[in-house]
Amino acid sequence: MRIISRKALCDFWRGHRAAEPALRAWFHEAKVARWRSFQDIKRHYSSADVLPHHRVVFNIKGNHYRLVVRIHYNTGIVFIRFVGTHAEYDRIDPTTL
């Protein structure tokens, strides 16, 4: 998959060092993945949740952090829409990102 943009992850982990290893791992796993549907994601990330408009929520580092992406399955592009703490996630509406 092509991930747009890694910079969002880097910016976040600069302020949340504990998230860095888990976000780096997610990035590298997603980069080599070939997700064609949410079911492909669910096979590897059992805690991932699907949202409307091809959005997916990933629990990062034991659910301490949340990552929301929008996926264009047909082109293989993953757009990072939000990365934050679980508390920050609770204050947003991920379906509108």
Residue frames relative to the residue before (quaternion, step in Angstrom):
aa qw qx qy qz dx dy dz
M 1.0000 0.0000 0.0000 0.0000 0.00 0.00 0.00
R 0.3410 -0.6916 0.5939 0.2295 3.53 -1.24 0.52
I 0.1742 -0.8166 0.5467 0.0625 3.57 -0.63 1.14
I 0.0913 -0.7751 0.6252 0.0006 3.53 -0.82 1.11
S 0.7075 -0.4964 -0.5030 -0.0008 1.79 -0.82 2.21
R 0.5698 -0.6063 0.4450 0.3312 3.51 -1.12 0.74
K 0.5462 0.6434 -0.3805 0.3780 3.56 1.16 -0.63
A 0.6173 0.5461 -0.3501 0.4451 3.61 1.01 -0.73
L 0.6505 0.5001 -0.3119 0.4790 3.58 1.01 -0.78
C 0.6605 0.5157 -0.3007 0.4553 3.58 0.91 -0.96
D 0.6451 0.5203 -0.3215 0.4580 3.57 0.92 -0.88
F 0.6691 0.4978 -0.3061 0.4590 3.56 0.96 -0.82
W 0.7330 0.4364 -0.2789 0.4410 3.60 0.70 -0.95
R 0.5144 0.6079 -0.4398 0.4153 3.60 1.18 -0.19
G 0.7377 0.3803 -0.2139 0.5151 3.58 1.09 -0.67
H 0.7526 0.2463 -0.1367 0.5952 3.57 1.31 -0.32
R 0.1746 -0.8516 0.4876 0.0809 3.55 0.45 1.28
A 0.6136 0.5673 -0.3574 0.4171 3.60 1.04 -0.65
A 0.6591 0.5199 -0.3040 0.4505 3.58 1.17 -0.51
E 0.5089 0.7107 -0.4026 0.2716 3.58 1.15 -0.54
P 0.6958 0.4628 -0.3282 0.4405 3.68 0.63 -0.90
A 0.6788 0.4895 -0.3026 0.4561 3.59 0.91 -0.86
L 0.6676 0.4835 -0.3124 0.4722 3.62 0.97 -0.76
R 0.6145 0.5264 -0.3463 0.4747 3.59 1.05 -0.69
A 0.6492 0.5132 -0.3162 0.4639 3.58 0.95 -0.87
W 0.6444 0.5084 -0.3248 0.4698 3.60 0.90 -0.88
F 0.6476 0.5333 -0.3235 0.4378 3.60 0.87 -0.93
H 0.7101 0.4575 -0.2727 0.4606 3.58 0.79 -0.99
E 0.6348 0.5088 -0.3324 0.4771 3.61 1.06 -0.67
A 0.6738 0.4910 -0.2965 0.4658 3.57 0.93 -0.89
K 0.6184 0.5790 -0.3371 0.4106 3.57 1.02 -0.79
V 0.7544 0.3640 -0.2098 0.5044 3.61 0.97 -0.78
A 0.5161 0.6497 -0.4136 0.3747 3.59 1.28 -0.18
R 0.1893 -0.7350 0.6364 0.1374 3.53 -1.37 0.34
W 0.0039 -0.8358 0.5474 -0.0423 3.54 0.47 1.24
R 0.1345 -0.7958 0.5885 0.0481 3.57 -0.79 1.06
S 0.7820 0.0305 -0.0085 0.6224 3.56 1.32 -0.32
F 0.6751 -0.4711 0.3639 0.4357 3.55 -1.29 0.18
Q 0.5901 0.5835 -0.3710 0.4167 3.61 1.04 -0.65
D 0.6079 0.5441 -0.3512 0.4594 3.60 1.08 -0.65
I 0.6534 0.4995 -0.3027 0.4816 3.57 1.01 -0.82
K 0.6691 0.5380 -0.2958 0.4188 3.56 0.86 -1.03
R 0.5911 0.5823 -0.3653 0.4221 3.59 1.09 -0.62
H 0.7579 0.3553 -0.1883 0.5138 3.58 1.04 -0.77
Y 0.7679 0.2282 -0.1107 0.5882 3.57 1.10 -0.74
S 0.1807 -0.8451 0.4947 0.0919 3.56 0.22 1.26
S 0.6933 0.4668 -0.2875 0.4677 3.61 1.12 -0.49
A 0.4504 0.6844 -0.4616 0.3400 3.61 1.23 -0.01
D 0.1842 -0.7746 0.5982 0.0906 3.54 -1.15 0.73
V 0.3633 -0.7172 0.5553 0.2128 3.53 -1.08 0.78
L 0.1327 -0.7602 0.6333 0.0588 3.54 -1.16 0.78
P 0.6653 -0.4867 0.3558 0.4403 3.60 -1.20 0.21
H 0.8265 0.2605 -0.1990 0.4575 3.54 -1.34 0.42
H 0.6526 -0.5773 0.2982 0.3897 3.57 0.94 1.00
R 0.4210 0.6705 -0.4950 0.3580 3.57 1.05 0.76
V 0.1115 -0.7705 0.6264 0.0399 3.52 -1.20 0.72
V 0.2253 -0.7453 0.6143 0.1283 3.56 -1.09 0.81
F 0.1340 -0.7728 0.6183 0.0506 3.54 -0.85 1.06
N 0.3137 -0.6962 0.6117 0.2067 3.55 -1.06 0.80
I 0.1366 -0.8093 0.5708 0.0225 3.54 -0.71 1.13
K 0.8549 0.0379 -0.0730 0.5123 3.55 -1.02 0.93
G 0.7519 -0.4261 0.2201 0.4524 3.53 0.58 1.20
N 0.6586 -0.5454 0.2788 0.4372 3.55 1.12 0.81
H 0.3944 0.6939 -0.5044 0.3295 3.62 1.15 0.48
Y 0.7777 0.1946 -0.0798 0.5924 3.55 1.18 -0.68
R 0.2170 -0.7583 0.6004 0.1322 3.54 -1.25 0.48
L 0.1216 -0.7598 0.6372 0.0436 3.50 -1.15 0.79
V 0.0874 -0.7810 0.6179 0.0250 3.57 -0.75 1.08
V 0.0125 -0.7955 0.6051 -0.0298 3.54 -0.84 1.04
R 0.2481 -0.6972 0.6397 0.2076 3.51 -1.32 0.32
I 0.1608 -0.8214 0.5460 0.0374 3.53 -0.74 1.08
H 0.1807 -0.7146 0.6660 0.1143 3.51 -1.05 0.90
Y 0.2693 -0.8188 0.4877 0.1381 3.53 0.04 1.33
N 0.6706 0.5267 -0.3137 0.4177 3.59 0.95 -0.81
T 0.7522 0.3441 -0.2124 0.5203 3.61 1.10 -0.56
G 0.4359 -0.7208 0.4433 0.3065 3.58 1.25 -0.23
I 0.5107 0.6333 -0.4261 0.3957 3.58 1.11 0.64
V 0.1523 -0.7635 0.6256 0.0507 3.53 -1.00 0.99
F 0.1442 -0.7872 0.5972 0.0541 3.56 -0.71 1.12
I 0.3136 -0.7335 0.5698 0.1975 3.58 -0.72 1.04
R 0.1646 -0.8164 0.5519 0.0427 3.55 -0.68 1.17
F 0.7950 -0.0475 0.0596 0.6019 3.59 1.14 -0.61
V 0.0688 0.7294 -0.6806 0.0044 3.51 -1.20 0.69
G 0.2618 0.7681 -0.5415 0.2198 3.54 -0.77 1.04
T 0.6646 -0.4571 0.3881 0.4459 3.50 -1.34 -0.08
H 0.6552 -0.4909 0.3845 0.4265 3.53 -1.26 0.28
A 0.6420 0.5261 -0.3231 0.4546 3.60 0.99 -0.80
E 0.6459 0.5030 -0.3193 0.4773 3.62 1.00 -0.77
Y 0.6259 0.5447 -0.3264 0.4527 3.55 1.03 -0.81
D 0.6453 0.5408 -0.3177 0.4362 3.58 1.00 -0.80
R 0.6937 0.4755 -0.2737 0.4666 3.60 1.20 -0.42
I 0.6775 0.4572 -0.2992 0.4924 3.62 1.23 -0.01
D 0.3631 -0.6571 0.5966 0.2837 3.51 -1.38 0.08
P 0.2656 -0.8211 0.4806 0.1557 3.61 -0.04 1.23
T 0.5988 0.5804 -0.3717 0.4080 3.61 1.16 -0.36
T 0.7112 0.4382 -0.2650 0.4816 3.60 1.21 -0.28
L 0.4774 0.6839 -0.4336 0.3412 3.59 1.24 0.00
